[in-house]
Each structure stands twice: as C-alpha cells, then as structure tokens.
C-alpha cells in the first residue's frame, strides 16, 4: 500500500466494525476469552475480591479466583481485512448487571460463556438476550479436569431454542475463540436475514 492506496490504485478497504458482547456467569472465563483473542492490549476493569464481598461472591467451582470484572473488558480483533469485531465483556456478578443495558446498545450479537460446573449462572444472560431479541450463541468453556458434556445436553439443561448454536471452546486458545466469534457473527446474520424475509412475505 502506498500513500493509503493499494498498489493497483484502488482505495483501501474500509472495514465493517461490529460490536459483540461476551457474557456469562462469574468466573466463566470472559476476561480470559477477550484477552486470548484481542489484537490490542485489552482494557480490563478488574478488582481484587475482598472479604467484604464474600457473602455475595459465590466461589463454588472457582476457589482460586482472586479478581472480578466490575465494569467491562474490551478488546478488538480483525477477522478479515473488511471485518473488525469490538468485544465487550460484561460483568458476571448480579450487583454489576446495571451495566448490561449500556454495554448492549448497538451490539450485533453475544456470546454466553458457560461453565458446566456452574451452568445455572448462564440463565440470567440467556434470559437477558432472549428478552431483548439480541442473537446469541452459547460457548461451553471446557475447563481442565471437568466433565465434558455433549452440546445437546447443555442445550437441554439451558432450555435453549433449537436455533441457538452451542459450541465447545477453550477460552485460553486464540483459534478456539475465533471460531466462537465467527459463529456468533454468522448466527446474527442468519437471524437478520430471517427477519427480513418475514417482513417481505
């Protein structure tokens, strides 16, 4: 590229930018997921867990967790030359849920990250996106040393609609996370196409 133009004289590609939310329960791996895939240094708003928060911070299944997101995580990834995703990780604890409405403004879709040791923690995120009509997929974060479950079993346990994708992932692995993000973009586009067909018929 020379002086902002390609060698063939065509103008540079202006990428489409899309906003994706990463939600889920406390300790599900949201901060890890954003950090694993972001091409910029991710913005994190983590604070240390304290004794004062012990009555409301359930550490069951995540006894080694020492920090929590209090506002959001932010990262960016370029999937293609013409497609950039901005990732916003939501806080997982109930006392910070007031942030969700602001973070979800303008979002194309969302990933609900699930930890099968604490699957019930996903219900709030699933309900939130269903009520607001925001397309979402469920990414089952496969933690080491935990039992693996078939995606159909997770779908049944979360009482998901048949068209909601459920994918296995490793929130620490960049390529695994990229597959999840491609999945949510594809699902959101399919949902949008379905809505357009319904309007025109």
N, C-alpha and C positions, 0 to 999 in steps of 0.2 A: 504494500500500500504506500502511495506517495502523496504527501500533502492532503491526507484524508480521503484520497480516492484510490480505487483499486488500479492495478496495472493496466487493465483493459479500459480504463476511463469511466467505469460505471461508479455511481456514488456508493459509499459504504452502506452496508445493511444497517437499518435502524431496527434494533431488536424489539420484539414484543416483551413487555415486562408483566409478569403475573404474580399475584400475592397468594401464598399458600400458608395456611395455619398448621401448626403441629401441636396437637392437644393430647390429653390423656391424663391418667391419674398421677398422683405424687410418686416420684421415683421410677416412672415407666421408661425413662431414657430420652426425654425430649431434648434436653440440653446436649446430651451426647450426640443425638442424631443431627442436630443443626451443626454442631462443631465438626462432625465427621465429614460433612459434605461441603461446607462453606468454603468458597474460594477467597474470601476475605476473612480477616480476624473477626470471629463472631462477637457481637455485643452480648454480654451476659449481665443479668441483674440478680446475681445470687447473693444470698446472705447465709451466714452460719446458723445452723439450728441451735436453739438455746433451750435451757431448762424451762423458761417461761412458755415456750411453745409446745412442750412435751404433752400437755393434756389434749391438744388438737392435732398434733403431727403424729399420725399413726405410722410407726416404723416397722410394722409387721411385714416380713418378707424382704425388707431393705434395712437391716440393722446397722449396716456400715455407712449409711448415707449421712453426710455431715453438712450439706448445704441445700438450699431450696431457692427456686426462682420466685422472685417477689413481683416482677413486672412482666418481663418478656425476655426471650432470646431472639437475636436477629442475625441472619446470615444471607448469603447470596450465592447462587450457582448458575452458571451458564450451561444449559443443556445442549443448545446448538447456537450457531452464530446469530440466529434470529430469535432466540428464545431464552430469556433470563427469568429465573424464579427468585423472588424475595421471600424468605422464610421467617415466619414469626412464631416462636414457641410460646405457648400460653402457660401461665402459672397453673400448677396442678391442684393446689390446695383451695378448699372452699372459700376461705377468707379473702382470697385474691380474685375470685371469679368476676368481680365487678369490672375487671379489665377486659373481659372477653368481648363485650359489645363493641368497644372501641377497636380492639385488635381485628375483629371480624369484618369491619367496614371495608367493602371493596374486595374481599377475598374471592378468588375463583373457586377454591375448594380447600379441603382439610384432610390431614392425616390424623386419625385417632390411634395413638400408640398404646398397645395393650401389653400388660404384663400378666401372664396367666396365673401367677401366684396371687394376684390381687385384681382379678378380672372385673369384679364389681365396681372398681374405681373408674371404669370406662363409661358406665351408664350415663353419668352427667354430661360428658362430651357428646355421646351418641344422641341423647335427647336434645341437647342444645342445637346441634346441626340439623337434626330432623325437623325441629320446630321452625327453624329459620330457612329451611329449604336450601342449605348450603351443601353441595355434593361433598361426600367424604368417603374415604376408604379406611379400613382397619388394618394397621400393620402390627402383627404379633411379634414383639421383640423377644427373640429366642435367647434368654439368659443361660449362661453356662450352669450346668448342674441342675437344671429344672426339667420337669417332664415336658415332652413335646406333644402337642395335640393337633389333630387334623383341623384344617381350616373350617370344615363343615361343622365340627364340634364347637368351635369358637363362635361361628355364626349362630348356631342354635342357642348357645349359652347367652349371647348378647341380644337374641331375638331380632336379628337384622333382617331387613328386606332382602329378597333374593338377588336384587341387582347391585347390592353394596359389595364391592370387592373386599376379600380378606386375603392378605398376603403375609407370608412369613418373612422376617427380616432380622438383620443384626445391626442395631443402631450404631455400632462402632465402625462398621465397614462401609467405605465410601460407595462402592459399586452396589452393594445391597440397598443402601439408602437411595441412590439414584433410581433404582428400579421402582422403589416405592413412590418417588416423586413423579416419575413418568406415569405410573399407574393412576395417581390422583389427577394429573392433567388430562389423561385420556378419558377417565371416568367423567370428569367435569364437562369435557367437550361433548361426550356422548349424551349426557343429561341435557345440555343446552340444545343439541340437535333434536332430541326427543320433544322438548318443549316447543321448539319452532315448528316441528311437524304437527303437533297438536293444535297450534294456533291457526295453521293454514288449511287444516282439514275440517 
